Amino acid sequence: MSVTELDETAHYNLMVRFGKAEPMQEVEPETIHHLK
């Protein structure tokens, strides 16, 4: 994974933690972009 992907995954995980996104088994880069 690239640094960008790691940063986006961390951002997504924070959103899940704060209830702004639904947890998923696998997170596709496209999904993360849509959540921003």
C-alpha positions as CSV (number, residue, x, y, z in Angstrom):
1,M,0.0,0.0,0.0
2,S,1.1,3.5,-0.7
3,V,1.3,6.2,2.0
4,T,-1.8,7.8,0.5
5,E,-3.8,4.6,0.8
6,L,-2.7,4.2,4.4
7,D,-3.7,7.8,5.2
8,E,-7.1,7.3,3.6
9,T,-7.6,4.0,5.5
10,A,-6.8,5.7,8.7
11,H,-9.2,8.6,7.9
12,Y,-11.9,6.0,7.1
13,N,-11.3,4.2,10.4
14,L,-11.7,7.5,12.3
15,M,-15.0,8.1,10.5
16,V,-16.2,4.6,11.5
17,R,-15.1,5.2,15.1
18,F,-17.1,8.5,15.2
19,G,-20.1,6.9,13.6
20,K,-19.9,8.7,10.3
21,A,-19.3,5.5,8.2
22,E,-20.4,1.9,8.4
23,P,-17.7,-0.6,9.2
24,M,-16.7,-2.9,6.3
25,Q,-14.6,-6.0,6.0
26,E,-12.8,-4.6,3.0
27,V,-12.5,-0.9,2.1
28,E,-12.0,-0.1,-1.5
29,P,-10.2,3.2,-2.4
30,E,-13.3,4.3,-4.4
31,T,-15.4,3.9,-1.3
32,I,-13.1,6.0,0.8
33,H,-13.1,8.8,-1.8
34,H,-16.9,8.9,-1.8
35,L,-17.0,9.3,2.0
36,K,-14.9,12.4,2.0
